[in-house]
């Protein structure tokens, strides 16, 4: 690299290749090779490359110079090297070109011949985009515009950063002033984006150009979504009810509060060039409707405290013209929909989202819609009432149409239990494995432009975001071949696995129960106002309920003369239940004493000492009565007391061994009735502790998500962390309680002949204590399992009502998983067919556009036809590429999903 700072192999070169008298002291930094040339040769070599950078040798070093200073004139309207006899110097010989090699001051001459075109057309025909159509003095090469266009999509670089990178490439020292054309570059780039959009949408092939453009006409459509007249078979609307779901349109609704815009400029000063022709709705009609509904109150949430609902009127908006954007996406393929995006002025109000939803739906002629929204449970309640207040052109005809409302899978756990069952994708028939989270994936891509777009005027921002949304859709379209194939491979394997799991589960269920459950869930799927089969019908048995039952049993025994009490006030049941209470108090006191630390205050220490003294008195009173029922305990306790006296330290009450029946070794005699009582109480205690673990897990999960979403700042984060620590300590304390109860059960079980209880109360590991919906390492949403703590009791051979109810719910869920995966396979196969048909339709559409306009001049006519034909060939090339990728589809289907003898299914796919 240091060698290249000199002349290299040209160090001894004293004559240019032209054999002229001028010394070879010039070289080009951008041409291939580093040949040294004279002034005349360097100029002649760059008549076709007038924007290269030139170095001049100054006896000991190279110094940057310009082709203009060397005499190069760029002549427009003629071939390179030709001179116009009536050349017109551009703008007083002060013309700036923005190119990939830098920002250049060039000598440019317009053609002044009789048949010459106006100046801006001469520039455009030379692949130079002028900053203005009247007396231009700045232009950008098509190459630099294409480069920035792609870079802005892929790296989200801003125009400011890109332009100043070019300026530094021209001069990185600041010594030579670079003419400031940043504003001109912004204007050029905005027009470039708009013209590219119009060109790619076929508006250049329309006789009216952009004059009669319809709303949303420049947006890229999703080839895999149902598009009547483009990719659906004839008579699709008359499909039988059990197959109609295959033509449903999936829409996902969401808002993004990262895409803000500051209150700069106005729509009058900075109007949108797209004006509703792409993804953003037409702004004037949109704002007029919002102004009409400005005084309509937002209904409050009756589910949980949804911030999107309850805080819609309080969203911080000081200094902002838009607090974010709302959007409607294709839920299965993650594409933005025509007229499905709009600004949010103050939070996520219903009036904004209603307008966007019905604007997007207008471009589809579907008869079934699945609408996914994270607050759908509240938003849908008065939707049809609000529809009556909307503009006439947005009125949605509901006759013979089906609209279902769902909540995205990730957001569902934040809702109350009733909403989790009624709006779940997992339990709704005909949705496949759709998760409804499509907008969230799109936000990850677009959020990176938020820093630059928030400073833009309203029109520039909408046009820029429209362009980014269009590129996002195009990338999704080009990847449909591999995306759908990957999803199908996974779906076919998973469908087979879940089908086998369902068959295995049903083999363990009697036919009568199975038929009753099937009838119940099929009735609910047909009418979801019926009793939800995924809800439990049996209330769990709690420790309080068990204690009440045992107390009633003792009363019953006394009535019939059976009295096992050895104390007038304390029965065997009271003895054991009190012992469990004391054990729990010991555990709590031990934890609180350990938490004091070395810097505890006197008040904190006094509180613990007071509790310790009270517990000591309770234990001493209880131990005296215990000796009546279990005499062996007196000997054990005397041995313990003597060992503590020899050690010279007093025994703490929290460390006092209670010697309940489960703690006694088999060598010590204990009444079987006392062991049975402890078994019953321990069993209920374990269930209670397990329930406490579940509650603590859900609390911790909720607090953690709330902290991530809403807590900012060190003080608030510290307080939230303390709350999380308390929830975590509560969860671990419940685990210790469960472990203690299970340990006692494991000792009493062999003595009392108890079996099968370990299937219900399993060993509780830390890895088992994960929330519902949590995905373990190596699992995905479709393959994950649910921790046993959420499925207990799990034994199939127990006829207890609670176990049977749990089994019924698990069967419903297994059936739903099997159905969703089977539906996913069918949906993917149908989407592949739609993509092929859409590309065929689009190829034909472009071919017809090539013959829809007549030009007076042959060059224009040829370009007109050539572009249409190139787009046609591109669609056919994509079609061939997708078909080649999907050749293995038939083999995958047959091997993994269709049985070896199912000829009907094979024939259907082959067709």
Residue pairs with C-beta under 8 A, 6 or more apart in sequence:
4 34
5 61
5 62
7 13
7 27
7 36
7 57
8 34
10 24
10 27
10 34
10 35
10 36
13 24
13 36
14 23
14 24
15 24
16 22
16 23
16 24
16 36
16 37
16 38
16 40
16 41
17 24
17 35
17 37
17 41
18 38
18 40
18 41
20 38
20 40
20 41
22 38
22 39
22 40
23 38
24 36
24 37
24 38
24 41
25 36
25 38
25 56
25 57
26 36
26 37
26 38
26 39
26 42
26 54
26 55
26 56
26 57
26 65
26 70
27 34
27 35
27 36
27 37
27 42
27 54
27 55
27 57
27 62
28 42
28 45
28 46
28 52
28 53
28 54
28 55
29 52
29 53
29 54
29 55
30 49
30 52
30 53
30 101
31 45
31 49
31 52
36 57
37 45
39 70
39 71
42 54
42 67
42 70
43 67
43 70
43 71
43 72
44 81
46 52
46 54
46 67
46 72
47 72
47 80
47 81
48 80
50 67
50 72
50 74
50 106
51 97
51 99
51 101
51 102
51 104
51 106
51 141
52 67
52 101
53 64
53 101
53 102
53 170
54 64
54 65
54 66
54 67
54 70
55 62
55 63
55 64
55 65
56 62
56 63
56 64
56 65
64 171
64 176
66 104
66 105
66 106
67 106
68 104
68 105
68 106
68 107
72 106
72 107
73 83
73 87
73 107
73 108
73 109
74 106
74 107
74 108
74 109
75 82
75 83
75 84
75 87
75 109
75 111
76 108
76 109
76 110
76 111
76 122
76 123
76 125
76 126
77 84
77 110
77 111
77 113
77 116
77 117
77 122
78 84
78 111
84 109
84 111
84 112
84 113
85 113
86 111
86 112
86 113
87 109
87 110
87 111
87 112
88 109
88 110
88 111
88 112
89 107
89 108
89 109
90 108
90 109
90 110
90 119
90 136
90 137
91 135
91 136
91 137
93 107
94 105
94 137
95 105
95 106
95 107
95 108
95 137
95 138
95 139
96 103
96 104
96 105
96 106
96 137
96 138
96 139
96 179
96 181
97 103
97 104
97 106
97 108
97 128
97 138
97 139
97 140
97 141
98 104
98 138
98 139
98 140
98 141
98 144
98 163
98 166
98 181
98 185
98 188
99 140
99 141
99 143
99 144
99 166
100 141
100 143
100 144
100 147
100 166
101 169
102 166
102 167
102 169
102 170
103 166
103 167
103 170
103 178
103 179
103 181
104 170
105 179
110 116
110 119
110 122
111 117
111 122
116 122
117 125
119 130
119 135
119 136
120 130
120 132
120 133
120 134
120 136
123 129
123 130
123 136
123 139
124 130
127 141
127 142
127 143
128 139
128 140
128 141
128 142
129 139
129 140
129 141
129 142
129 145
129 188
129 191
129 192
130 136
130 138
130 139
130 188
131 137
131 138
131 139
131 140
131 181
131 184
131 185
131 187
131 188
132 138
132 184
132 187
138 181
138 184
138 188
139 188
140 185
140 188
140 189
144 166
145 188
145 189
145 192
148 157
148 159
148 162
148 189
149 189
149 192
149 193
149 196
151 157
151 162
152 158
152 159
152 162
152 449
152 468
153 468
153 471
156 448
156 449
156 452
158 449
158 451
158 452
159 182
159 185
159 186
159 189
159 452
160 182
160 452
163 181
163 182
163 185
164 182
167 178
170 176
170 178
171 178
186 460
190 273
190 460
190 463
190 464
191 273
193 463
193 464
193 467
194 273
194 274
194 463
196 467
197 218
197 274
197 277
197 278
197 466
197 467
197 470
198 204
198 209
198 210
198 213
198 218
199 867
200 218
201 217
201 218
201 219
202 845
202 846
202 849
203 209
203 210
203 213
203 217
203 218
204 864
204 867
205 849
205 850
205 852
205 853
205 864
205 867
205 868
206 212
206 852
206 853
207 852
207 853
210 277
213 277
214 277
215 276
215 277
215 281
215 282
215 338
215 339
215 359
216 276
216 277
216 278
216 279
216 338
216 339
216 363
217 277
217 338
218 274
218 277
218 278
218 470
219 277
219 278
219 279
219 336
219 337
219 338
219 339
219 470
219 473
220 335
220 470
220 473
220 474
220 477
221 227
221 230
221 338
221 838
222 330
222 333
222 335
222 337
222 473
222 476
222 477
223 231
223 477
223 480
223 834
223 835
223 838
223 839
223 842
224 332
224 333
224 480
224 484
224 831
224 832
224 834
224 835
224 838
225 249
225 250
225 330
225 332
225 333
225 335
225 364
225 834
226 232
226 236
226 247
226 248
226 249
226 364
226 366
226 834
227 364
227 834
227 838
228 236
228 237
228 364
228 365
228 366
229 365
229 841
230 837
230 838
230 841
230 842
231 833
231 834
231 835
231 837
231 838
231 841
232 247
232 834
232 837
236 247
237 247
237 367
239 246
239 247
244 367
244 368
245 368
245 429
245 430
245 823
246 826
246 827
246 830
247 366
247 367
247 368
248 366
248 368
248 369
248 370
248 430
248 431
249 364
249 366
249 368
249 369
249 370
250 330
250 331
250 332
250 370
250 372
250 431
250 434
250 436
251 328
251 329
251 330
251 331
251 337
251 357
251 360
251 361
251 369
251 370
251 371
251 372
252 328
252 329
252 330
252 331
252 372
252 373
252 408
252 436
252 437
252 438
252 439
253 326
253 327
253 328
253 329
253 353
253 356
253 357
253 371
253 372
253 373
253 376
253 439
254 326
254 327
254 329
254 373
254 374
254 439
254 440
254 443
255 308
255 324
255 325
255 326
255 327
255 344
255 348
255 353
256 324
256 325
256 326
256 327
256 439
256 443
256 446
256 447
257 315
257 323
257 324
257 344
258 324
258 443
258 447
258 450
259 322
259 324
259 325
259 446
259 447
259 450
259 453
259 454
259 465
260 320
260 322
260 323
260 324
260 450
260 454
261 320
261 321
261 322
261 343
261 453
261 454
261 456
261 458
261 461
262 319
262 320
262 321
262 454
262 455
263 319
263 320
263 321
264 321
264 455
264 456
264 457
265 457
265 458
266 457
266 458
267 283
267 284
267 458
267 459
269 457
270 457
270 458
270 459
270 460
271 459
272 280
272 283
272 458
272 459
272 462
272 463
273 459
273 463
274 280
274 462
274 463
274 466
275 282
275 283
276 282
276 283
276 285
276 339
278 338
278 466
278 469
278 470
279 336
279 337
279 338
279 339
279 340
279 341
279 465
279 466
279 469
279 470
280 339
280 341
280 342
280 343
280 462
280 465
280 466
281 339
281 340
281 341
281 342
281 355
281 356
281 359
282 339
283 343
283 458
283 462
285 391
286 342
286 343
286 355
289 351
289 355
289 390
289 391
290 345
290 351
290 352
290 355
292 389
293 351
293 389
296 351
296 389
298 309
298 312
298 313
298 349
298 350
299 309
299 350
299 378
299 381
299 382
300 309
300 310
301 309
301 310
301 375
301 378
302 378
303 375
303 377
303 378
303 415
303 416
303 419
304 414
304 415
304 416
306 374
306 375
306 378
307 710
308 347
308 348
308 374
308 375
309 348
309 375
309 378
309 379
311 347
312 346
312 347
312 348
312 349
312 350
313 346
313 347
313 349
314 347
315 323
315 346
315 347
315 348
316 323
317 323
317 345
317 346
317 347
321 343
321 345
321 458
322 343
322 344
322 345
322 458
323 344
323 345
323 346
323 347
324 343
324 344
324 348
325 341
325 342
325 343
325 344
325 465
326 341
326 342
326 343
326 344
326 348
326 352
326 353
326 356
327 336
327 340
327 341
327 356
327 439
327 442
328 337
328 340
328 341
328 356
328 357
328 359
328 360
329 335
329 336
329 337
329 340
329 438
329 439
329 442
330 336
330 337
330 438
331 370
331 372
331 434
331 436
331 438
332 432
332 434
332 438
332 827
332 831
333 438
333 476
333 480
333 483
333 831
334 438
334 441
334 442
334 476
335 472
335 473
335 476
335 477
336 442
336 469
336 472
336 473
337 360
337 363
338 360
338 363
339 356
339 359
339 360
339 362
339 363
340 356
340 357
340 359
340 360
341 356
341 465
341 466
341 469
342 352
342 355
342 356
342 359
343 458
343 462
344 352
345 352
348 375
350 379
350 386
351 386
353 373
353 379
354 383
354 386
354 387
354 390
355 390
355 394
357 371
358 387
358 390
358 394
358 395
358 396
359 394
361 369
361 396
362 393
362 394
366 401
367 400
367 401
367 402
368 401
368 402
368 403
368 404
369 401
369 402
369 403
369 404
370 404
370 406
370 428
370 430
370 431
370 434
371 380
371 403
371 404
371 405
371 406
372 406
372 407
372 408
372 425
372 434
372 436
373 379
373 380
373 405
373 406
373 407
373 408
374 407
374 408
374 411
375 407
376 405
376 406
376 407
376 423
377 405
377 407
377 415
377 419
377 422
377 423
379 405
380 405
384 398
387 395
387 396
404 428
405 423
406 423
406 424
406 425
406 428
406 431
406 436
407 415
407 419
407 423
407 424
407 425
407 436
408 425
408 435
408 436
408 437
408 440
409 424
409 425
409 426
409 435
409 436
409 437
409 773
409 781
410 435
410 437
410 440
410 773
411 437
412 419
412 420
412 423
412 424
412 425
412 773
413 420
413 701
413 771
413 772
413 773
414 702
414 705
415 423
421 427
421 532
421 534
421 535
422 528
422 532
425 431
425 434
425 435
425 436
425 820
426 813
426 816
426 817
426 820
427 534
427 812
427 816
429 525
429 819
429 823
430 823
431 820
431 823
432 820
432 821
432 823
432 824
432 826
432 827
432 828
433 491
433 781
433 782
433 820
433 821
433 823
433 824
435 781
442 472
445 468
445 472
446 465
446 468
446 469
446 472
449 464
449 465
449 468
453 461
453 464
453 465
454 461
456 464
476 483
478 878
480 835
480 882
481 835
481 878
481 881
481 882
481 885
481 886
482 885
484 828
484 831
484 832
484 835
484 886
485 885
485 886
485 888
485 889
487 824
487 828
488 825
488 828
488 829
488 832
488 889
488 892
489 892
490 782
491 821
491 824
491 825
491 828
492 825
492 892
492 893
492 896
492 897
493 896
494 782
494 783
494 821
495 818
495 821
495 822
495 824
495 825
495 897
496 896
496 897
497 783
498 814
498 817
498 818
498 821
499 818
499 821
499 822
501 814
501 817
501 818
502 814
502 815
502 817
502 818
505 810
505 811
505 814
506 514
506 811
508 796
509 796
509 807
509 811
513 804
513 808
514 811
517 533
517 808
517 811
517 812
520 531
520 533
521 533
521 812
521 815
523 530
524 530
524 531
524 532
524 533
533 808
533 809
533 812
534 809
534 812
534 813
535 809
536 805
536 806
536 809
537 805
538 801
538 802
538 804
538 805
540 687
540 691
540 802
541 684
541 687
541 802
542 684
542 687
542 688
542 691
543 681
543 684
543 685
543 687
543 688
545 684
546 680
546 681
546 683
546 684
547 573
547 577
547 681
547 684
550 573
550 577
550 677
550 680
550 681
551 573
553 573
554 571
554 572
554 573
557 563
557 564
564 571
564 572
564 671
564 673
565 571
565 572
566 628
566 629
567 575
567 625
567 628
567 629
570 578
570 625
572 629
572 671
572 673
572 674
572 677
573 677
575 622
575 625
575 626
575 629
575 674
576 660
576 661
576 674
576 677
576 678
576 681
577 681
578 622
579 622
579 626
579 658
579 660
579 678
580 660
580 678
580 681
580 682
580 685
582 615
582 618
582 619
582 622
582 658
583 658
583 660
583 740
584 737
585 615
585 618
586 615
586 653
586 654
586 655
586 656
586 658
587 654
587 733
587 736
587 737
587 740
588 733
589 608
589 611
589 612
589 615
589 653
589 654
590 654
590 655
591 729
591 733
592 608
592 611
593 608
593 612
593 654
596 604
596 605
596 608
612 652
612 653
612 654
615 653
615 654
616 653
619 653
619 656
619 658
623 633
623 637
623 658
626 633
626 658
626 659
627 633
627 634
629 671
629 674
630 659
630 661
630 664
630 668
630 670
630 671
630 674
632 664
632 668
632 669
632 670
633 659
633 664
636 657
636 659
636 668
637 657
637 659
640 651
640 657
641 651
644 650
644 651
657 663
660 678
660 744
661 670
661 671
661 674
661 675
661 678
661 748
662 675
662 678
662 682
662 743
662 744
662 745
662 747
662 748
663 744
663 747
664 670
666 751
672 752
675 748
675 751
675 752
676 752
678 744
678 748
679 745
679 748
679 749
679 752
679 754
682 741
682 744
682 745
682 748
683 741
683 745
683 757
683 761
685 737
685 741
686 738
686 741
686 742
686 745
686 761
687 761
689 734
689 735
689 737
689 738
689 741
690 734
690 738
690 761
690 764
690 789
690 792
692 730
692 734
692 737
693 731
693 734
693 735
693 738
693 764
693 769
693 789
694 789
694 790
696 727
696 730
696 731
696 734
697 731
697 769
697 770
697 771
698 771
698 772
699 727
699 730
700 724
700 727
700 728
700 731
700 771
701 771
701 774
703 720
703 723
703 724
703 727
704 724
706 720
707 717
707 720
707 721
707 724
711 717
711 720
731 769
735 764
735 766
735 769
738 764
739 764
742 761
742 763
742 764
745 754
745 757
745 761
746 758
748 754
749 755
749 757
749 758
756 795
756 797
756 798
759 793
759 794
759 795
760 792
760 793
760 794
760 795
760 798
760 803
761 792
762 768
762 788
762 792
762 794
764 789
767 776
768 787
768 788
768 789
769 787
769 789
770 776
770 787
772 786
772 790
774 787
775 781
775 784
776 784
776 785
779 785
782 821
788 794
791 806
791 810
792 806
793 800
793 802
793 803
793 806
794 806
795 803
796 807
798 804
825 897
829 889
829 893
829 909
832 882
832 886
832 889
835 882
836 879
836 882
836 883
839 875
839 876
839 878
839 879
839 882
840 875
840 879
842 875
843 872
843 875
843 876
843 879
844 872
846 868
846 869
846 871
846 872
846 875
847 868
847 869
847 872
849 868
850 864
850 865
850 867
850 868
850 869
850 872
851 865
853 864
854 861
855 861
855 864
889 909
890 906
890 909
890 910
893 905
893 906
893 909
894 900
894 906
894 909
898 905
898 906
898 909
